[in-house]
Amino acid sequence: MSLVRLHNVVKRYGTLTVLDGVSLSVEKGEIIAIIGRSGSGKSTLLRCVNGLEPIQGGRVDFAGTVVNDPGTDLRKLRQHVGIVFQSFNLFPHLSVERNITLAPTVVKRMDRNAARDLARAVLRKVGLEEKIDAYPDQLSGGQQQRVAIARSLAMSPQLMLFDEITSALDPELVGEVLKVLEEMARDGMTMMLVTHEMGFARKVASRVVFMHQGKAWEQGPAAETLARPVTPELETFLSAVLH
Amino acid sequence: MIRDLAFIDLLYLVAAMRWTVALTAIAFTGGTLVGLSIALLRVSPIGPLRWLGALYVHAVQGTPLLAWLFVFFFGLSIVGITVSPWIAAAAAYSIYAGAFLGEIWRGCLQSISRTQWEAGASLGLSFVEQLRYVIVPQAVRVAIPPTVGFLVQLIKNTSLAAVIGFVELTREGQLTTATTFRPFTVYLLVAALYFTLCFPLTTWSRRLEGRLHVAR
């Protein structure tokens, strides 16, 4: 059974339809790159998966739970679905350690010592163990984003969502964040990522989904789809971003 | 009978200050309780609760404090309920301060970016946990200057309690003026005494703000 299943998802803001019947399945261990122009609904699609955006039609399933069911405990769901944002969204008043241990201690009732060990472990994964006592404003953008990834990892999610996580970074800092993603991919993490990094999508993603006018316009194996797009819209998009 | 202004009058004024301080303490404590509730109602995810909070704020901000004092002290006694001036003052000042503090704190809570709430929610924190661990600690720093600003206003507004019988600093000044006929000197003294209450607060506020900024 698929880990994530979107069926005919419709999302509207007033009269503006952002998602217009999107269907998409994600298997465990898959890495889905979602590409498309800005305003095509990529980020919204991602935010529907962990219930940050309520939807107006269709359904979203995650591991057998209906995300858009009003009776669903979103708190529970979100412990299994991590999300990393474009603007990091670290808690500026908390140290790196506390940023990471907050949810495990509060939500999972882990004790502080175990949580500190956990923080060390996830920081090691993103190569920032020595920054455990720093505050977010003492870190570079790339480091902050890696801490944000570590913060999500600390909840040991089954699925990670990445919303344009390198778009706010200086070009020379993009590499260090993508490297962390590659390692997570090697560890077998299921990931959905909205990205503008076509090279990265080709190299790491198992599948590419091209969003256009609120629809999953074209999708297929990453390398093949990016090399030989079927629809003229994807072809136009690719020639625009690659040149 | 008119007599000269003496040192003892200054002592009387200083003694009257204790009612000013006591009234302020009651008003601020009550106002804090009411204000916290109102601020929470105003940022609640539930529509009707937000409206209830807004209704309260509009109603109280649109009516004079003096009217609330009258309602609780004289109004209730007309319908047969006798209230002590302390109870009446506590009720009126809590209602009044609660509306203003609630509105100040709502603004502070809302000044924290939506994305901070989202980051907390995405980690599985409940609404209350998001408030407690993420939003409030950041909002407190923003809240200090306007809260102390309002507290200083409150100190001065306790003089209105004179209408229901409190002989606090301003009222004592009036009485002293009546017996000595030295309004200029007496009210200068009164103003100076208010200043000794208010000035340390604003200084302390600035220091606290600086300290919290570093500790962030």
Boltz contact constraints between the chains, C-beta under 6 A:
constraints:
  - contact:
      token1: [A, 75]
      token2: [B, 124]
      max_distance: 6.0
  - contact:
      token1: [A, 75]
      token2: [B, 126]
      max_distance: 6.0
  - contact:
      token1: [A, 78]
      token2: [B, 122]
      max_distance: 6.0
  - contact:
      token1: [A, 78]
      token2: [B, 124]
      max_distance: 6.0
  - contact:
      token1: [A, 79]
      token2: [B, 124]
      max_distance: 6.0
  - contact:
      token1: [A, 83]
      token2: [B, 122]
      max_distance: 6.0
  - contact:
      token1: [A, 89]
      token2: [B, 115]
      max_distance: 6.0
  - contact:
      token1: [A, 89]
      token2: [B, 119]
      max_distance: 6.0
  - contact:
      token1: [A, 91]
      token2: [B, 134]
      max_distance: 6.0
  - contact:
      token1: [A, 93]
      token2: [B, 137]
      max_distance: 6.0
  - contact:
      token1: [A, 93]
      token2: [B, 138]
      max_distance: 6.0
  - contact:
      token1: [A, 93]
      token2: [B, 216]
      max_distance: 6.0
  - contact:
      token1: [A, 102]
      token2: [B, 133]
      max_distance: 6.0
  - contact:
      token1: [A, 103]
      token2: [B, 123]
      max_distance: 6.0
  - contact:
      token1: [A, 103]
      token2: [B, 124]
      max_distance: 6.0
  - contact:
      token1: [A, 106]
      token2: [B, 129]
      max_distance: 6.0
  - contact:
      token1: [A, 107]
      token2: [B, 124]
      max_distance: 6.0
